[in-house]
Amino acid sequence: MEIKLILGLYLIGNDSSKLQTVDVILGLIAVLFSLAALAYSEVVISTIIFLISIALFALGAPRIVSGIFLTDLPNGLRVLNVVIGSIALVVSTISLLFPDLTTQVLIFLLAFGLLLIGVVRLVVGLFFSLFFKWIRLLFVISGCFTIFVASIAFIFPELGYFALVWLFSVSLLVNGLIRIIQGIAKTK
């Protein structure tokens, strides 16, 4: 699936309107899987972790694509996107391929992936004026919220798996919505 996605995105090239469409589609995937995890919280925790892993994958992929193909972005942002997107894809892929890992390990992996997504959102919102101010403000707010949620998993692991998964789902839902907004809105 990763190879088909990357090859398909390579064919898009540097066409920002097509990349905006990809942002919207991947944002919708993240939103749908996050909503599914929230709606069916009584489902077995491993199923919910699977849904969250898919949502994290959908949020990491566009980072790599924008880092590679959007040559008009500042080099620092391009590198940051590729590195963080790659780590998020690895974390989500590990969670998908090795569901037999203990729930605590999977929660920590997903929290680490969320932490990285939050850091990128925050850095882009604070330091890169490529986007309009209102979008940058959304990036800062969602970045802070995502970092906060991920930190809770590390600071309070005894909080309970369902509570943590619920928080992760809300965070991924917010990030998916931001990805859709980013895809719809034009850059400066």
C-alpha positions in Angstrom: 0.0 0.0 0.0 2.8 2.4 0.9 4.6 1.8 -2.4 1.4 2.4 -4.5 0.7 5.6 -2.5 4.2 6.9 -3.0 4.3 6.0 -6.7 0.9 7.6 -7.2 2.0 10.7 -5.4 5.3 10.8 -7.4 3.2 10.9 -10.6 1.4 14.0 -9.3 4.8 15.8 -9.3 4.9 19.4 -8.1 1.3 20.3 -9.0 0.1 22.0 -5.8 -3.6 21.7 -6.7 -3.3 17.9 -6.9 -1.3 17.8 -3.6 -4.1 19.9 -2.0 -6.6 17.2 -3.2 -4.4 14.5 -1.7 -4.3 16.5 1.6 -8.1 16.6 1.6 -8.4 12.8 0.9 -5.9 11.8 3.5 -7.4 14.2 6.0 -10.8 12.6 5.3 -9.3 9.1 5.9 -7.9 10.3 9.2 -11.2 11.9 10.2 -13.2 8.8 9.3 -11.0 6.3 11.1 -10.8 8.6 14.2 -14.6 9.0 14.2 -14.9 5.2 13.9 -12.6 4.7 16.9 -14.6 7.3 18.9 -18.0 5.9 17.9 -17.1 2.3 18.7 -15.1 2.7 21.9 -16.6 -0.5 23.3 -14.8 -2.5 20.6 -11.7 -4.4 21.6 -8.8 -2.2 22.2 -6.7 -3.8 19.5 -9.3 -2.9 16.9 -9.3 0.7 18.1 -5.5 0.8 18.0 -5.7 -0.5 14.4 -8.0 2.3 13.4 -5.8 4.9 15.1 -2.7 3.5 13.3 -4.5 3.9 10.0 -5.3 7.5 10.9 -1.7 8.2 11.9 -0.5 6.7 8.7 -2.8 9.0 6.7 -1.4 12.0 8.5 2.2 10.9 8.1 2.1 10.3 4.4 1.4 13.8 3.3 4.3 15.1 5.3 6.7 13.0 3.2 5.0 14.0 -0.1 5.1 17.7 0.7 8.7 17.4 1.8 9.7 15.7 -1.4 7.6 17.4 -4.0 6.8 20.9 -2.9 10.1 22.5 -3.9 8.7 26.0 -3.1 8.7 25.2 0.6 11.7 26.3 2.7 14.4 23.6 2.9 14.1 23.3 6.7 10.4 22.6 6.5 10.9 20.1 3.7 13.4 18.1 5.7 11.3 18.3 8.8 8.3 17.0 6.9 10.2 14.1 5.4 11.8 13.1 8.7 8.7 13.4 10.9 6.4 11.8 8.2 8.8 8.9 7.8 8.9 8.3 11.6 5.1 8.5 11.8 4.7 6.0 8.9 7.2 3.6 10.6 5.4 3.9 13.9 2.0 3.3 12.4 3.3 0.5 10.3 4.8 -1.3 13.3 1.5 -0.9 15.1 -0.3 -2.4 12.1 2.1 -5.2 11.4 2.7 -6.3 15.0 -0.7 -6.2 16.7 0.5 -8.8 19.2 2.8 -6.3 20.9 1.5 -5.4 24.3 -1.1 -2.8 24.4 1.2 -0.5 26.5 3.9 -0.7 23.8 1.4 0.1 21.0 0.0 3.0 23.0 3.5 4.4 23.5 4.3 4.0 19.8 1.2 5.8 18.8 1.9 8.5 21.5 5.3 9.0 20.0 3.9 9.3 16.5 1.3 11.9 17.8 4.1 13.8 19.6 6.0 14.1 16.3 2.9 15.2 14.4 2.2 17.8 17.1 5.7 19.2 17.0 5.6 19.6 13.2 2.2 21.4 13.4 3.6 23.7 16.1 6.8 24.5 14.3 5.1 25.2 11.0 2.5 27.4 12.7 5.1 29.4 14.6 8.0 29.7 12.1 6.8 29.3 8.5 4.7 32.1 7.1 3.8 30.1 4.0 0.2 29.9 5.2 -2.3 32.5 6.1 -2.3 33.6 9.8 -5.6 32.0 10.6 -4.3 28.6 9.3 -1.0 29.1 11.2 -3.1 29.7 14.4 -5.0 26.5 13.8 -1.6 24.7 13.4 -0.3 26.1 16.7 -3.5 25.2 18.6 -3.7 21.7 17.1 0.0 21.2 17.6 -0.2 22.2 21.3 -3.2 19.9 21.8 -1.6 17.0 20.0 1.6 17.4 22.1 -0.5 17.6 25.2 -2.4 14.4 24.4 0.7 12.5 23.5 2.4 13.7 26.7 -0.5 12.4 28.8 0.3 8.9 27.6 3.9 9.2 28.7 3.2 11.0 32.0 0.1 9.1 33.1 0.3 5.6 31.5 -2.0 4.3 34.2 -4.8 6.6 33.0 -6.4 3.6 31.2 -6.2 2.4 27.7 -9.7 3.5 26.7 -9.1 7.0 28.0 -5.8 7.3 26.2 -7.2 5.8 23.0 -10.2 8.2 23.2 -7.8 11.2 23.6 -5.7 9.9 20.6 -8.8 9.6 18.5 -9.9 13.2 19.3 -6.3 14.4 18.5 -6.2 12.6 15.2 -9.7 13.9 14.4 -8.6 17.4 15.0 -5.4 16.9 12.9 -7.4 15.3 10.1 -9.7 18.3 10.0 -6.7 20.6 9.9 -5.3 18.6 7.0 -8.6 19.0 5.1 -8.6 22.8 5.8 -5.0 23.0 4.7 -5.9 21.2 1.5 -8.9 23.4 0.8 -7.2 26.7 1.6 -4.6 28.2 -0.7 -1.2 29.1 0.5 -0.1 32.7 0.3 
